[in-house]
């Protein structure tokens, strides 16, 4: 087995990002990494320049990587390219070091292998990180967990809807903190399947999780959570808004997107509350 793999780094204007991703995929990349202004980079990772994206393709052999570099250079002559060797790692275990547990209010959320470190007395949520978003350690999830905890203190038995549930973490948190009816939806079948597994693992099988369209979800809810992306929040505003009868919490929003998202929901009759921020991410709290 080779002890190294090749990374082809492409820096180019944002509008060409999707096209170069397609090209690298077709050229045989084993995987892709994207850095753009919509996704803040981790500490220590170089971000793209303003108006640009960084796309990194990973290749198993030099011949394929160099052929891809030539094709990218020909198709995108202004792109800046670099081809580097990277040490091969045991990703089956290496990725686990990237998943961190979090302690938010009364909640502890973490992966199965870290349960021994959960503080005594915390409400524990064990989330198996697989192919769905929401392990608890991302700022948007942490911000929403804090909102769930605060709301459930004052509203025991409240009904909760989690839109775009991912792993089901927010729905599970609400249920464990005393929510009544809890419904979770996601348009990704993989997420729904994983969320169902997590419901069972956390002893909350009575949560209704499915890939239903919002229009097919019956009734309204005291608390509606939507931790998705800003453009999707704006697009779905006419469907999300009617489901909230008291509080609506939105996340997945960067600071420069806040005004547009708030405006979309103000126009539907909501009042904007204080909310919260973590780094470049903001949580928008709204009241009916």
Secondary structure, 3 states (H helix, E strand, C coil): CCCEEEEEEEEEEHHHHHHHHHHHHHCCCCEEEEEECCECCCCCCCCCCCCEEEEEEEECCHHHHHHHHHHHHHHCCCCEEEEEEEECCCHHHHHHHHCCCEEECCEEEECHHHHHHCCCCCEEEECCCCCCCCCCCCHHHHHHHHHHHHHHHHCCCCCEEEECCCCCHHHHHHHHCCCCCEEEECCCHHHHHHHHHHHHHCCCCCCEEECCCHHHCCCCEEEEEEECCHHHHHHCHHHHHHHEEEEEEEEEEEHHHHHHHHHHHHCCCCEECCCEEECCEEEEEEEC
